[in-house]
Amino acid sequence: MPADRPSVSLIVPSYQRLPALKDTMPFDLAVEGVDEIVVVDDGSTDGTQEWLATIDDPRLRVVRTSGRLGPPGARNVGVEHASGDWVMFGEDDCRLPPDMVTKLLAAARRHDAQIVSAPWLFTDGRPIEEALAEARRDTVEHIELDQVTRFPARDLETPFLCALALIRRDVFDRVRYDPGYGGNAYREETDFFVSAVRAGFRSILTPDTYAYQLQRWPGGVHVPRARYELSSVRNTKRFLDRHGDWLHEHGLAGPPKATQRRFARERVRYLLGYWSHHGKLRVARALRLR
């Protein structure tokens, strides 16, 4: 490692996601500038532990939790076991380009930032080049809550970042992920980033790189759709109770109660549309089987 390059630990929390890990781990291993990869196995029973043991890479460390902690707790465990000057969070269902850490470190240096992230893309099976070109044609001048798939026109200082972020180690001396975000853990990463900004750290979203997901994978925090949406609404209330007034005072969100009502309405509409769509599919499938 060159003397002027900080050490980087890549942390990948995982739960019941062996098929996803088999897809994404080769990309994690290929990321430049990573000195160790800490996979936090949050109590999986699907063969994750055994498969990881077959990987011959001295940088790989596997930490198994004593019981299911959920995403926030697993992230905190990863931080406790990581040794890098910077911590990069990956996700078990997302691919990282080889130069992601290099470009995030460069953005951190440009802005004297302690937290840096980039947009996240869901390709839905399309070639990544096609999804990336489309996203970069539709850039935005500022980022709002729930816009982690949007590319900014330039580097932006914002607390609204994708969970796949590069974070300087001293941030964790002041802020940790909140295990109170239960269920699907929705908002846990946004809570962390907002808490860090409120503690005096600088966070940057850069368009210079990206992370991407090819498809939806089983496992993880996947639960029945209605339960997932209920967790999202509950966790959003927790988030706004903690940060809503501060976000509104700084022009980053509307009034907390109005923001919560709007979000709840959007999730109900989505759930109704989801049920309607899948109901029609079931009817069509039944007709085909007659």
Number of C-alpha atoms within 10 A of each C-alpha: 9 6 6 6 11 15 17 25 26 31 29 25 27 28 24 21 22 24 16 23 25 15 15 20 22 13 15 23 17 13 18 14 19 23 17 21 26 23 27 27 25 25 20 20 13 14 12 20 18 10 12 18 12 8 11 8 11 9 13 16 16 18 17 18 16 9 10 14 17 22 27 21 21 27 24 20 20 26 23 10 16 20 17 18 14 24 27 26 23 25 22 26 25 24 24 24 15 17 15 22 25 16 19 26 24 14 22 23 11 10 15 14 17 23 30 31 34 28 24 25 22 17 16 13 11 12 10 16 10 10 16 19 10 11 17 14 10 11 15 14 10 16 21 14 12 12 16 19 18 20 28 23 15 14 19 18 18 21 29 23 29 23 22 23 26 26 25 21 20 12 18 16 7 12 16 19 20 18 16 13 24 19 19 20 21 22 23 22 24 19 24 20 27 22 19 21 17 14 12 11 19 19 27 25 28 23 21 18 21 23 22 20 21 19 14 13 16 15 17 20 18 13 14 8 12 15 13 18 20 16 19 22 22 18 22 23 21 18 21 21 14 15 17 22 17 17 18 15 11 10 10 18 18 15 16 20 14 11 16 21 12 11 16 19 12 13 17 15 12 13 16 12 12 13 14 12 11 11 12 11 12 12 11 11 11 10 9 8 7 5
